[in-house]
Amino acid sequence: MRGSREDRFVSWFDALERRHLDRLTFQEVRRALQALSSLYVERRARLKAGGAFDSSGKRAAFALFYGPLHFLLVRQVVRSLGAALPAPARIIDLGCGTGAASAAWALEAGGKPLIDAVDRSAWAVAEAEWTFRTLGLRGVARRGDLDRARPARRGEAVLAAFTVNELPPHARSRLLGRLLSCAGGGARVLVVEPLARRGFSFWDDWAAVFVAAGGRADTWRFDADLPERLELLDRAAGLDHARLIGRSLWIAP
């Protein structure tokens, strides 16, 4: 089973290349990735304003580079936590982006969960639905605010991957309350974020709340086994993802 899931990731990445290199050259995507990377590191205010998706090059770079990295990291986190068994009936994906993170979780759960994804970006919603179809998963993505997303119930799961740090403080506070309410109702709750030198001032407070609620906070470092073309793009953009590094907050049902 694990081998077939690995094959589906490779097939999905091949399809991503065909999809996003159809109208852009490798060099154009490489330059866009460098610009996108500087947004994440140096100019996060523009990122929160939608700067990650404001050009075709950045959209392609996000989908072709960060999407697969997010998939691989979340897959390893889910495996390490044992979060896929038993398979949740539904995964609520808050701030889904290209849908890579919830797709990774659903595949680890044997493709059984229905994915219910929401994002404020119309482009991300369309990309997420393409991701679910291409990976053979049952999933629906829609445009909307996280506050209006359907709450996860007993037997279900809620995921906020690479989302919380992009929210303003008042929205972040509301989200924390909703996640804890879902956990109290018997849902699985998983938050995943990168390790970064800047930002993430909320993390220690959130970690303390999760632990007090019976959950756990982890930092992860996994050896990366990237597809050859993804590794080439990584090097060409002057980046280094030899290891998948991130952190998570988790509450089991």
Residue pairs with C-beta under 8 A, 6 or more apart in sequence:
1 110
5 107
5 108
8 107
8 135
8 136
9 68
9 71
9 72
9 75
9 107
10 227
11 134
12 131
12 134
12 135
13 68
13 227
13 229
13 230
15 134
16 63
16 64
16 67
16 68
17 64
17 229
19 63
19 130
20 29
20 60
20 63
20 64
21 29
21 60
21 64
23 56
24 32
24 56
24 57
24 60
26 233
26 236
28 57
29 57
29 60
29 61
29 64
29 65
29 233
30 233
30 236
30 237
31 57
32 55
32 57
32 58
32 60
32 61
33 61
33 65
33 233
33 237
33 239
34 237
34 238
35 57
35 58
35 61
36 52
36 58
36 61
36 62
36 65
36 66
37 237
37 239
39 46
39 47
39 51
39 52
40 47
40 196
41 196
41 198
43 51
44 165
44 198
44 199
47 166
48 166
48 168
50 121
51 58
52 58
52 62
53 59
53 62
53 121
53 123
53 124
59 123
59 127
62 97
62 98
63 98
63 127
64 230
64 233
65 230
65 233
65 234
65 237
66 97
67 97
67 98
67 100
67 127
67 131
68 100
68 226
68 227
68 230
69 230
69 241
69 244
70 97
70 98
70 100
70 101
70 104
70 161
70 162
71 100
71 101
71 103
71 104
72 104
72 222
72 224
72 225
72 226
72 244
73 192
73 220
73 222
73 244
73 245
73 246
74 100
74 101
74 104
74 105
74 159
74 161
74 192
75 104
75 105
75 107
75 108
76 220
76 222
76 244
77 83
77 190
77 192
77 218
77 220
77 246
77 248
78 84
78 104
78 105
78 108
78 190
79 108
80 218
80 220
81 190
81 218
81 248
81 250
81 252
83 105
83 108
83 157
83 188
83 190
83 250
83 252
84 105
84 108
84 109
84 110
85 109
87 109
87 110
87 112
87 113
88 109
88 113
88 155
88 156
88 157
88 187
88 188
89 112
89 113
89 114
89 155
89 156
90 113
90 114
90 115
90 116
90 152
90 156
90 157
91 102
91 105
91 106
91 113
91 114
91 115
91 116
91 156
91 157
91 158
91 159
92 116
92 117
92 118
92 149
92 150
92 151
92 152
92 156
92 157
92 158
92 159
93 99
93 101
93 102
93 115
93 116
93 117
93 118
93 128
93 141
93 159
93 161
94 118
94 146
94 149
94 158
94 159
94 160
94 163
94 175
95 118
95 119
95 120
95 146
95 160
95 161
95 162
95 163
95 166
96 102
96 117
96 118
96 119
96 124
96 125
96 128
96 141
97 119
97 124
97 127
97 128
97 161
97 162
97 163
98 124
98 127
98 128
98 131
99 115
99 117
99 127
99 128
99 129
99 131
99 132
99 139
99 141
100 131
101 159
101 161
101 162
101 192
102 115
102 117
102 139
102 159
102 161
103 115
103 131
103 132
103 135
103 137
103 139
105 113
105 157
105 159
105 190
106 112
106 113
106 115
106 137
106 139
107 135
107 137
111 136
111 137
111 138
113 138
113 157
114 138
114 139
114 140
115 132
115 137
115 138
115 139
115 140
115 141
116 139
116 140
116 149
116 150
117 125
117 128
117 132
117 139
117 140
117 141
117 142
118 141
118 142
118 143
118 144
118 145
118 146
118 148
118 149
119 125
119 128
119 141
119 143
119 144
120 143
120 144
120 145
121 143
122 143
124 141
125 141
125 142
125 143
126 141
128 139
128 141
129 139
129 140
129 141
131 139
132 138
132 139
132 140
132 141
146 163
146 167
146 171
146 175
147 171
147 174
147 175
147 178
151 158
151 178
151 181
151 182
151 185
151 187
152 158
152 182
152 185
152 187
152 188
152 189
153 182
153 185
153 186
153 187
154 185
154 186
154 187
154 253
155 186
155 187
155 253
156 187
156 188
157 187
157 188
157 189
157 190
158 179
158 182
158 187
158 188
158 189
158 190
159 190
159 191
159 192
160 175
160 179
160 190
160 191
160 192
161 190
161 191
161 192
161 193
162 192
162 193
162 194
164 172
164 175
164 191
164 193
164 202
164 206
165 193
165 199
165 200
165 202
167 175
169 202
172 202
176 206
176 209
179 189
179 191
179 251
180 189
180 209
180 213
182 189
183 189
183 213
183 215
183 251
183 253
184 213
186 253
187 253
188 250
188 251
188 252
188 253
189 215
189 249
189 250
189 251
190 248
190 249
190 250
191 206
191 210
191 248
191 249
191 250
192 246
192 247
192 248
193 200
193 203
193 246
193 247
193 248
194 245
194 246
194 247
195 219
195 245
195 246
195 247
203 247
206 249
207 217
207 249
210 216
210 217
210 249
210 250
210 251
211 217
213 251
214 251
215 249
215 250
215 251
215 252
216 249
216 250
216 251
217 247
217 248
217 249
217 250
218 247
218 248
218 250
219 246
219 247
220 244
220 245
220 246
220 247
220 248
221 243
221 244
221 245
222 243
222 244
222 245
223 242
223 243
223 244
224 241
224 242
224 243
224 244
226 234
226 241
234 240
234 241
